[in-house]
Amino acid sequence: MSRTIGALYRFLYAGFLSRLPEPAAIWLGQSVLRRLPLDRLSWFRVADPRLGITLGGVALPNPVILAAMYYDPAILSRAMGLGFGAVTAKSITVGPRPGHPQPNLVRTRSDAGPGLVNCNGFQNPGLEGFRASLASLRHRVPLIVSVAGESIAARSARRAGRVQHLLAEHQAGVRVEPEAGRARHAAP
């Protein structure tokens, strides 16, 4: 059965997905994972207790862990039923981040095979948004959450940027009111 799945994957990737532009291939793959109940097909799962391992004190049914790719709970739910020992969520930051504009994915090929390099800029809904989205997620296997942070230098630079922005507002006699989202001239 594993040879059949491998051949199907090679056919789908080499014959179809690799010929699409990267954003279209990603969108198609994510749409299939969201909409098709592939996790209900028993041939994706191998129940063999000899494959079980313990990682950091957590029991996994097998040592195969899906790499960090998704934070969408519908996709995570489907992925948890596809036979992986655990699923890793895409990196989450404290606050939401829009990520980098496209194109932010590049296909590569080496002797080891095809690959994909991304520079997504940690696009994610933020910790609170992600936590809320997981409320209804049924954990069939452990979920590993990848958490991204900032260096003290990056945080200081961002704060310095805000201070410079406020100084520029003051010098121009304009103040942006965050709650209203509009500018008004400051009193002299």
N, C-alpha and C positions, 0 to 999 in steps of 0.2 A: 504494500500500500504506500510506503514512503517513497518508493521509486515513482509511482503514479503521481503523487503530490508534487515531487520534484520536477517531473516532466511537465506537469500542468503549469507550475510556477515559471519554468524556463520559457514555455510557450507564451504565457501571458506577458511576461516581462520583455523577452527578446522580440517576440512577434508583434506586440501591441503597445504596451506601456512605454517602452524605451523610444518609441517613434513619436510619441506625443510631446508637446512642450511640457517642461517640468510642472508648472502650475496646473495644467490640465490633467496630467497624470496623478498628481497629488489629490486634486479635487475628485477625480473619478474613484480612486482608491478609497478615500474617506467616505464618499457617497455610498459605495458598495458596503463598507463596514457598518455604516449607520442603518442602511435600509434592508439588507438581506440577512436573514437569520442564520448565517453560517455557523454561529455558535451552537446551534441545535443539532448539527450533524455530528454524530458520534465518531466518525472516522477521523476527526481532528484531535480527539483525545485518546491518550494511551494510559490506561490505569494499570500501572505496574509498580508495586510497592518498592521494588529494587531500585527504582529511579529516584525515590524520595531523598531529599537532603535537608540539612538545617543550615540556614544562612543567618548569622547574627542572632541566633536564638529563635528564628522563625522557621517553622516547618514548611517546605515547598514540596509539591507532589513530584517535581522533576527539576533538573538544573537549568532548563531553558527559560531565559527571561527576555521578554519583549523589550527592546530598547526604547528609550524615551522618544516618543513621537507625538502623543496626543494628550489633550486635557479635556476634550469633549466627553462628557459622561456616557453618551450613547455609544461612542466608539470604544471607550474603556470597558464598558459592560460587555460588548461583543468580543473584544479581545480577550477578556478574562475567561471566555468559554471556548477558546480555540486551542486549548491544550498546553498553554505555557505554564511554567511553574510559578511565575509571577509576572506582573505587568508594571512597567515604569511609566509614570506620567511625564509629559513634557515639563521642562523646568518652569517653576513658578517663582515669581518674585513677590515681595511684600505688597507693592502697589501694581496696578494693571499697567501693561506696556503695550503700545501699538505695534512694536516691531519695526523692522526695516522695510522700505518699499521694495516691490518686486522690480527686477528679478533678484531673488535672494537664494536661489538654488542652482547648483551646477552639477551636471553629470560628469563622472570620471570613469576611467577604465584603467585597470592595472592587470598584471599577471594573475592576481588573485581574483579578478572578476570585476563586474560593474560596481559602481558606488555613487553616492550622492553627497555632496558637500553643501551644507546650508549655512547661511548667515542671517538667520531670522530675527536676531536682536531680541530674543526672549519674549516674543509676542505671547501674551497670556492675560487672563482676566484678573490677576492679582490673587493674593492668598485668601482674602475673605470671599471673593467671587467663586474661586475654585472650591473652597470649603463648602459653600452653600450648594454648589452644583453636585457635590458628592453625597448630599443628604439621602438621596433615594437610590444610590448605587449599591447593588447587591454584590458584595465581595465574594466571588467564587474562588479566587486565588489572591494572595497578598498583592496589594498595590504599593509600589515603591514610589515615593514622591521625591522628585528631583527639585531641590530648593536652590535658587540662585540668589546671591547677595551682591553687595557693592563694597568696594574698598573704601576705606576712610578717605582716601584722596579723591575718589570719584564723588562721594557725598559732599566733600568740602568744595569741590569745583562746582557742583550743582548749586550749592548754597551761595557761593561767590557769584555765580551767574544771576541768581535771584536778586542779590544785593545790587549788582550792577544795573539790573533791570529797574529796580526801585529808584536808584539814583538817577537814571535816565528819565524816568517818569517825573521825578521831582524837578530836574533841570528843565524839562519841557513844559512844566506846569500842568501835566496831565496825570490823572490817577485812574487806574483801571479798578473797578469794583468787581471782585470775583463773583459775588452772588448775582449781580445784575448782568455781568458780562459786557458792560459798556464803559466807554471812557468819558470822563468829564474834566473840564478845566478846574484845576485846584485854585483855591482862593490865594491871592498873593500874601 
